[in-house]
Amino acid sequence: MLVLTRKSNQSIMIGDDIEVSVLSIMGEKVRIGIQAPRDIPVFRKEVYLEIAQERAREHAGGGDSFRSEVDAALDRMGRKS
């Protein structure tokens, strides 16, 4: 794991297309902003794990890609255009 120190209003880049910005720090909470292309899904970890569990239940032994399953989950949640 790479560990970086950033202050409020500072960013890091992941590759050429993903920027993670520290928006504010309030006590032990840090607000971050993520700019990424629309074709790269970004989830809180607990949501990601729920999608992965649903994928495992629905597609045990199936050959569909994880990306298409995430897109389908987003469609059901009304978050992807």
Z-matrix of the N, CA and C atoms (Angstrom, degrees):
N
C 1 1.440
C 2 1.529 1 108.46
N 3 1.288 2 115.36 1 131.26
C 4 1.459 3 121.86 2 174.18
C 5 1.524 4 108.05 3 -86.57
N 6 1.313 5 117.66 4 128.86
C 7 1.464 6 122.24 5 179.51
C 8 1.522 7 107.81 6 -115.61
N 9 1.333 8 116.19 7 123.80
C 10 1.457 9 122.31 8 -179.74
C 11 1.517 10 109.67 9 -122.15
N 12 1.302 11 116.68 10 148.50
C 13 1.453 12 121.59 11 174.85
C 14 1.520 13 108.43 12 -104.48
N 15 1.314 14 116.62 13 128.35
C 16 1.457 15 122.31 14 179.08
C 17 1.524 16 108.16 15 -134.62
N 18 1.313 17 116.30 16 151.07
C 19 1.460 18 122.61 17 174.62
C 20 1.521 19 108.56 18 -102.70
N 21 1.325 20 115.61 19 169.92
C 22 1.456 21 120.24 20 176.76
C 23 1.534 22 109.47 21 -54.97
N 24 1.314 23 116.02 22 140.69
C 25 1.466 24 124.55 23 -179.29
C 26 1.526 25 113.54 24 71.16
N 27 1.328 26 118.55 25 15.97
C 28 1.457 27 121.90 26 173.64
C 29 1.528 28 108.66 27 -109.57
N 30 1.319 29 116.21 28 159.49
C 31 1.466 30 121.67 29 -174.47
C 32 1.512 31 111.25 30 -133.02
N 33 1.331 32 114.25 31 167.00
C 34 1.455 33 122.02 32 166.62
C 35 1.531 34 106.60 33 -129.78
N 36 1.305 35 115.96 34 154.80
C 37 1.461 36 121.52 35 177.34
C 38 1.523 37 108.63 36 -111.89
N 39 1.316 38 115.60 37 138.25
C 40 1.458 39 122.37 38 172.87
C 41 1.524 40 105.37 39 -114.63
N 42 1.306 41 115.39 40 108.17
C 43 1.458 42 119.34 41 -172.79
C 44 1.518 43 109.83 42 64.85
N 45 1.332 44 115.92 43 -153.39
C 46 1.467 45 120.77 44 -179.64
C 47 1.513 46 113.28 45 -92.26
N 48 1.343 47 117.61 46 -15.42
C 49 1.459 48 120.15 47 -166.97
C 50 1.522 49 115.90 48 -115.81
N 51 1.325 50 119.15 49 -8.46
C 52 1.461 51 120.22 50 -174.77
C 53 1.517 52 109.23 51 -119.18
N 54 1.333 53 115.92 52 123.55
C 55 1.456 54 121.98 53 177.68
C 56 1.526 55 108.94 54 -118.84
N 57 1.308 56 115.98 55 128.54
C 58 1.464 57 122.55 56 177.49
C 59 1.530 58 106.54 57 -113.08
N 60 1.344 59 116.19 58 119.63
C 61 1.461 60 121.78 59 -176.19
C 62 1.518 61 110.55 60 -115.19
N 63 1.321 62 116.26 61 140.92
C 64 1.459 63 121.80 62 171.78
C 65 1.523 64 105.56 63 -85.96
N 66 1.337 65 116.53 64 114.16
C 67 1.460 66 120.74 65 -177.70
C 68 1.521 67 111.64 66 -86.54
N 69 1.336 68 116.03 67 -42.56
C 70 1.463 69 119.60 68 178.96
C 71 1.517 70 109.41 69 -162.37
N 72 1.312 71 114.87 70 159.89
C 73 1.459 72 122.16 71 177.33
C 74 1.524 73 106.64 72 -128.14
N 75 1.345 74 116.07 73 121.98
C 76 1.465 75 121.60 74 -179.00
C 77 1.522 76 107.67 75 -129.56
N 78 1.326 77 116.71 76 97.97
C 79 1.458 78 120.02 77 -177.29
C 80 1.514 79 109.89 78 63.64
N 81 1.340 80 115.86 79 -121.52
C 82 1.458 81 120.31 80 -179.89
C 83 1.523 82 112.83 81 -92.37
N 84 1.325 83 117.68 82 2.41
C 85 1.464 84 121.11 83 -179.66
C 86 1.520 85 110.32 84 -102.32
N 87 1.313 86 114.47 85 136.73
C 88 1.459 87 121.52 86 176.97
C 89 1.521 88 107.50 87 -120.44
N 90 1.321 89 117.24 88 127.07
C 91 1.470 90 121.16 89 175.43
C 92 1.513 91 106.90 90 -95.22
N 93 1.326 92 115.38 91 127.11
C 94 1.452 93 120.23 92 179.09
C 95 1.519 94 109.85 93 -120.12
N 96 1.296 95 115.14 94 152.67
C 97 1.459 96 121.98 95 173.93
C 98 1.513 97 108.11 96 -119.62
N 99 1.321 98 116.09 97 141.53
C 100 1.463 99 120.91 98 -178.16
C 101 1.521 100 108.40 99 -126.56
N 102 1.320 101 115.99 100 121.25
C 103 1.459 102 121.12 101 173.01
C 104 1.512 103 107.07 102 -106.21
N 105 1.328 104 115.46 103 121.04
C 106 1.462 105 120.98 104 -178.91
C 107 1.521 106 108.38 105 -146.96
N 108 1.321 107 117.38 106 154.49
C 109 1.465 108 119.52 107 174.87
C 110 1.524 109 110.85 108 -58.04
N 111 1.330 110 116.44 109 149.77
C 112 1.462 111 120.83 110 -177.04
C 113 1.525 112 112.92 111 -61.55
N 114 1.320 113 117.65 112 -23.05
C 115 1.464 114 119.16 113 -178.73
C 116 1.529 115 112.65 114 -83.12
N 117 1.324 116 117.66 115 1.10
C 118 1.467 117 121.67 116 176.12
C 119 1.523 118 107.97 117 -108.59
N 120 1.336 119 117.78 118 107.35
C 121 1.467 120 119.24 119 -179.34
C 122 1.530 121 110.74 120 -69.16
N 123 1.328 122 115.78 121 139.24
C 124 1.459 123 122.34 122 177.93
C 125 1.524 124 107.04 123 -126.46
N 126 1.325 125 116.71 124 122.71
C 127 1.458 126 121.79 125 -177.13
C 128 1.520 127 110.49 126 -132.98
N 129 1.333 128 115.30 127 154.23
C 130 1.465 129 118.85 128 163.40
C 131 1.526 130 105.91 129 -65.43
N 132 1.315 131 117.24 130 150.51
C 133 1.462 132 120.33 131 -174.22
C 134 1.527 133 111.79 132 -59.16
N 135 1.336 134 118.06 133 -40.43
C 136 1.465 135 119.16 134 -178.27
C 137 1.528 136 111.92 135 -64.13
N 138 1.328 137 117.79 136 -34.28
C 139 1.469 138 120.82 137 176.68
C 140 1.531 139 109.65 138 -70.21
N 141 1.315 140 116.31 139 -42.84
C 142 1.465 141 121.06 140 177.71
C 143 1.525 142 110.80 141 -57.45
N 144 1.333 143 116.91 142 -44.38
C 145 1.464 144 120.41 143 -179.79
C 146 1.525 145 111.65 144 -65.54
N 147 1.339 146 117.66 145 -37.07
C 148 1.470 147 120.29 146 176.15
C 149 1.523 148 110.82 147 -62.62
N 150 1.322 149 116.77 148 -43.39
C 151 1.464 150 120.66 149 179.13
C 152 1.526 151 109.98 150 -63.73
N 153 1.325 152 116.94 151 -41.98
C 154 1.466 153 120.46 152 179.04
C 155 1.526 154 111.09 153 -63.34
N 156 1.336 155 117.52 154 -40.00
C 157 1.469 156 120.27 155 177.82
C 158 1.520 157 110.93 156 -65.69
N 159 1.325 158 117.16 157 -42.19
C 160 1.464 159 120.69 158 177.89
C 161 1.524 160 109.81 159 -61.80
N 162 1.327 161 115.92 160 -41.94
C 163 1.464 162 120.92 161 177.93
C 164 1.521 163 111.06 162 -59.12
N 165 1.323 164 116.27 163 -44.84
C 166 1.457 165 120.26 164 -178.69
C 167 1.528 166 111.03 165 -64.03
N 168 1.341 167 116.75 166 -39.34
C 169 1.468 168 120.32 167 179.34
C 170 1.519 169 111.98 168 -68.46
N 171 1.337 170 116.50 169 -45.15
C 172 1.463 171 120.52 170 -173.81
C 173 1.522 172 113.28 171 -78.51
N 174 1.315 173 116.65 172 -28.98
C 175 1.460 174 119.26 173 -171.27
C 176 1.519 175 112.69 174 -123.50
N 177 1.286 176 116.69 175 35.29
C 178 1.472 177 119.15 176 178.08
C 179 1.529 178 107.92 177 -57.83
N 180 1.326 179 115.04 178 115.54
C 181 1.462 180 119.81 179 -179.64
C 182 1.507 181 114.84 180 83.36
N 183 1.356 182 118.26 181 -2.21
C 184 1.463 183 120.60 182 -179.24
C 185 1.508 184 111.92 183 -79.35
N 186 1.329 185 117.19 184 166.54
C 187 1.452 186 121.15 185 -176.73
C 188 1.516 187 114.59 186 -108.98
N 189 1.362 188 118.49 187 9.56
C 190 1.468 189 120.44 188 -178.90
C 191 1.512 190 110.72 189 -67.99
N 192 1.304 191 115.99 190 148.60
C 193 1.464 192 119.92 191 179.31
C 194 1.519 193 110.24 192 -76.30
N 195 1.319 194 115.93 193 150.48
C 196 1.460 195 121.04 194 178.88
C 197 1.526 196 110.41 195 -61.02
N 198 1.330 197 117.42 196 -37.44
C 199 1.462 198 121.20 197 -178.77
C 200 1.524 199 111.11 198 -59.36
N 201 1.332 200 118.28 199 -44.97
C 202 1.462 201 120.32 200 -179.41
C 203 1.523 202 110.78 201 -67.07
N 204 1.306 203 117.35 202 -32.37
C 205 1.462 204 120.33 203 178.08
C 206 1.524 205 111.10 204 -71.10
N 207 1.318 206 116.84 205 -38.76
C 208 1.463 207 120.38 206 176.04
C 209 1.523 208 109.36 207 -63.90
N 210 1.331 209 117.43 208 -43.83
C 211 1.457 210 120.86 209 178.10
C 212 1.524 211 111.08 210 -59.80
N 213 1.328 212 117.29 211 -41.38
C 214 1.460 213 120.64 212 178.17
C 215 1.526 214 110.83 213 -64.25
N 216 1.325 215 117.35 214 -40.45
C 217 1.465 216 120.63 215 177.43
C 218 1.519 217 110.26 216 -63.69
N 219 1.311 218 117.56 217 -40.12
C 220 1.462 219 121.29 218 177.38
C 221 1.521 220 110.73 219 -63.68
N 222 1.322 221 116.86 220 -41.89
C 223 1.460 222 120.64 221 178.07
C 224 1.526 223 111.00 222 -59.40
N 225 1.348 224 116.05 223 -43.58
C 226 1.467 225 119.88 224 179.80
C 227 1.522 226 110.88 225 -64.61
N 228 1.322 227 116.66 226 -31.14
C 229 1.467 228 120.55 227 -179.01
C 230 1.525 229 110.60 228 -85.86
N 231 1.330 230 118.35 229 -5.66
C 232 1.446 231 121.93 230 178.99
C 233 1.509 232 114.41 231 72.62
N 234 1.343 233 117.79 232 24.88
C 235 1.465 234 121.40 233 -175.63
C 236 1.515 235 113.35 234 -105.70
N 237 1.303 236 118.73 235 -6.42
C 238 1.474 237 119.57 236 -177.63
C 239 1.515 238 108.50 237 -116.02
N 240 1.327 239 116.25 238 135.92
C 241 1.464 240 118.68 239 178.35
C 242 1.502 241 111.87 240 -100.90
